[in-house]
Amino acid sequence: MTEKTLLHMPGIITVLNTPFTDDDSIDIDGLRNHVSYALDAGVAGFLVPAMAAEVGKLSAMERETMVRTVLETVGGRVPVIGGASAPTAEERLNTAWELIELGCDGILVSIPYETEVQYAKDVQAIADQRPPFLMLQDWDATGSGVPVPLIARLFDEVESFRCLKVEVVNAGVKYSALLEATKGRLHVSGGWAVMQMVEALDRGVHAFMPTGLHEVYARIFAWYQVGRRDDARALFSRLLPVLAFSNQHLDISIHFFKRLLHRQGIYATDRARPPILPFDAHHERVADELIKHAMRLMRECAKA
């Protein structure tokens, strides 16, 4: 997949939650349903598995099953990015190789940043596995993540590194700095349920990586692309109560979106694997109110 093709992969890249059955197995039918539904809603690609998939609680076989299922269901219609993040460098390398062998269109990996030398070495090690393209996850819940000059240098030096998922505290400024440093050629995606979506679009971000509400996100993106910024902003404003609730914590987001997908009839259960933050009766009451609101938005966007 060429740099030009990647920069023409704009839109919504769905980070799939893992559906479980009542006996705690992966719900393969539910996963297929979700992929088909997301494709119909107009998403531009998929990332599987990642943090929203409770990836740390999945066995190696379950990870492979998820990826195989998504690849088979997608059938080449959009890119599938395999999530290769893992606790150790050796595990990341092994997982990346396995995902490439399965046929993923690209690989995403989150690499802890300690020093420039260490980070560059770890990135090159993944690139040496020869993925079709490499997406780095710039994740930092308390700071600004990997330095922009280092990212720009790696973009120039590592042929397969073409994409970056940004999830840092001051994401807006970093979006602009990254795009300026790479002359707009680095494919930049926003994560964290895209709380800054309209601002990010103004800054030139190429794609966004939420876990649900596909019709709504796709509509916001489409309207913005054809010059309907005010309409896009107004629709995004209607989505903000959902994001304010679900973005309290990754675990709350997992609970909420699984509950939504279950209510839509896509997942057989809303089960999440422990350990996970509790979702008590007060959470459930607010979530159910917001799910009604979200489903109204999705119906409106599906008709638009």
Sequence and secondary structure as in RCSB ss.txt:
>XXXX:A:sequence
MTEKTLLHMPGIITVLNTPFTDDDSIDIDGLRNHVSYALDAGVAGFLVPAMAAEVGKLSAMERETMVRTVLETVG
GRVPVIGGASAPTAEERLNTAWELIELGCDGILVSIPYETEVQYAKDVQAIADQRPPFLMLQDWDATGSGVPVPL
IARLFDEVESFRCLKVEVVNAGVKYSALLEATKGRLHVSGGWAVMQMVEALDRGVHAFMPTGLHEVYARIFAWYQ
VGRRDDARALFSRLLPVLAFSNQHLDISIHFFKRLLHRQGIYATDRARPPILPFDAHHERVADELIKHAMRLMRE
CAKA
>XXXX:A:secstr
  HHHHHT  EEEEE    B TTSSB HHHHHHHHHHHHHHT  EEEESSGGGTGGGS HHHHHHHHHHHHHHHT
TSS EEEE   SSHHHHHHHHHHHHHHT SEEEE    S HHHHHHHHHHHHTT  S EEEEEE SSS  S HHH
HHHHHHH TTEEEEEEE TTHHHHHHHHHHHTTT SEEEE GGGTTHHHHHHHT  EE  SS HHHHHHHHHHHH
TT HHHHHHHHHHHHHHHHHHTT HHHHHHHHHHHHHHTTSSS     SS     HHHHHHHHHHHHHHHHHHHH
HHH 
